[in-house]
Amino acid sequence: MNYLSGKLTSILVSVTLLSLVALVRAEDIYIAQAAQGSDTGAAAANAHSAAWFNAAGNWGTGAGKISAGDTVHLVGTISTALTVQASGASGSVITILFESGAKLSAAHWTTSGALNINSKSFLVIDGGTNGLIECTDNGTTKTYQVDTNGILGAGLDHVTIQNLTITNMYDRTAFSTTDGHRMGIPINIAGSYLTVQNCTLSGGDTMIAISYTTGSQSNWTVTGNTISNCNHGITMGCAQVNAFVTDVTISNNLIDHLDCWGPISGNHLDGIIIFNEASDSSGSITNLYVYGNTIGPNVGTINTAAVFLDTAGPQLVNARVYNNLFTYVSPYGWANGCVVGGATGLLIANNTFIGYRTRGSGSATGLGSKPGGTNIIHENNLYYSVGCVVNFGGSSSFPAVFVSEYNIYYDLPGGTGAFYFPNYAAGNWSLWQGAGYDATGHSTRSQPTLDANYVPTSADTVAKGKGTNLSAYFTTDKNGNPRPATGAWDIGAFISGAPLSAVAPSTARTTITVR
């Protein structure tokens, strides 16, 4: 054997040994409430206990320990809170998988969480087919009234939570006028590269809470979740100075039955709320994309907004709210609007706003859009029986740059309540156009022909082909169907007569500029 062939053999042996080590380290470890069988952790029948999971000495390098690349299988009912003791690694995550029928279940958990993942990274928490986290005796009429978290963690990096059902962190009696408790958060996390997807969450104050703090954070994705019976659906907030976040996507979520947490003055119901309460108004979120969501129709009273961007204009940069469906039914209506808030560069486009659908003798009092900030585009939106369509609220002047065209405003309220000008001067359609908005003949007050799902029918002539092309910003409708690359678009969240498509909505990130 010559020198080169010997070296090659040595390298091949080393690579093989490394591969074998990697294979040995990728283990499946089973966890139950109490140790099962021979307590090896190698199968459900021989599962380790929850106490074993919580012992730091059982995490780290070595066979039989929970290491990067391993999958931890939760089995049966576990009533002990679990604390993750170590992180995975890039390309070698630790997965915590709920086996069929597995659940974390207790009368109540604490603010430390049923599953605590504080300061950990490269984790996947997967509910599998029917994984569940629940409180069984915590709520208005229950034995306990305590604050709880389902999954809790700050200082996280590259963490995905998916396919889980988390319910009744606080089981508030629906429509209670006396229970003022603000308790229960199924998912309460902070950090960077955070994903919450395909979860079913109900029963609590805020269903998904993501906070940010001094320093830089990035890449949050909340998508495909079903959220109900809560005060706030999704909250992203900050109270620290110089806190910065880039690239946030909130897409394709269903948020409804906020009314169960009303009516009480301590609660202000919101579908999605983004806020910054830094004492010096510093910090920002840059590149916020809110699209494909359905919010309503059971939105309650004493509420605020479907999408509440509660920030000063400079604290939110390049925000898009598009392809969403906002609905409400009598006697409800959004007090501040379906879309409220300011930004430096705000796109409100191709949304469908549905009020009482048939106004009758009542009056739909809910608001449509209440934009603020600078450099705002408000186009291709479909308003149907909405009480007040655009409201500049208490602003002392119109936004520095505001473009509003190619919108449908069907069934506007009578009198001067359709639009609110700066300093709350009510205005009608004529006054609105006189101010220079929707005044070029591209917008209309005609009735679109919609099907039961608020999609324009193929016979429609009001929404179909009447919008402007916004493909510089996004390229699909709410259902993922491609919109034309050139030529006119349909107005509203849906393409006329188009089916549900498997095509994912566009997430292209371009800066908003007014044409």
PyMOL commands that set and color helices and strands:
alter all, ss='L'
color gray80, all
select helices_A, chain A and resi 3-25+44-46+50-53+56-58+258-261+313-315+422-424+429-434
alter helices_A, ss='H'
color red, helices_A
select strands_A, chain A and resi 28-32+48-49+71-74+77-78+82-83+94-98+103-106+115-116+121-126+132-135+149-162+165-167+185-197+200-211+215-223+226-238+243-251+254-256+269-276+284-291+294-295+303-310+316-322+325-327+337-349+352-354+367-379+382-384+388-391+402-405+408-410+419-421+425-427
alter strands_A, ss='S'
color yellow, strands_A
deselect
rebuild
show_as cartoon
